[in-house]
Amino acid sequence: MTFTISADDPRTIRAIEIAAEADYWLSGQTRDGEAVFGVPSQCAPGRYYIVTSSSCDCPDYVHRALEPGGEHACKHMLAVQLHRELVRAVHPPASSAPARSGPGSASGRPAVGRAHLSLVQPS
């Protein structure tokens, strides 16, 4: 997955700011096992938005979902996607991590490979 981060798009810049505070999010799972996060509002102290990979209960997402061709990601959803990709890059699933030996594996355990995030600059 590639994230497009542009200085011209305030929504993605705010998403980065929100993702930087991921340690303060609430987290859990829906009954179906989907990850769900309580992401703090940047404007209303003490207010958390319920965010999944496909929805958010913030006013921006709700308003945009009602527009024709709606359901575009809000800054909270982008922050969750960014956070999950960063976590995946740092802690890849055991089944997808390539086993390596040699330098960096002095403990005898295989070294873990890391994924890469890309910054795509608009033309």
C-alpha angles and dihedrals in degrees: 000000000000123000119210109216116184131175085218092062112071091189093064093044090053089046089059090050090050093046090053087064095050091124087073096052124107115232140191144125136272120237087266092056096254115146113251128188135197102219117191119240115246091214106037115052112222093019118120127190120216106234133184129168089268106034149024132190095220118121093246094057094042091050094045092046089060092055120093107274087012133154095093115161117268123215091267093055091046090050091051091049091049093047093049092050091049091050090047090050092052097039109027117189111271092240093057098040111104114233114236135177133192125052113025094026100084091135090065091245118115115262114246119239119224129224121229131236118213130215110212114200118206116243 
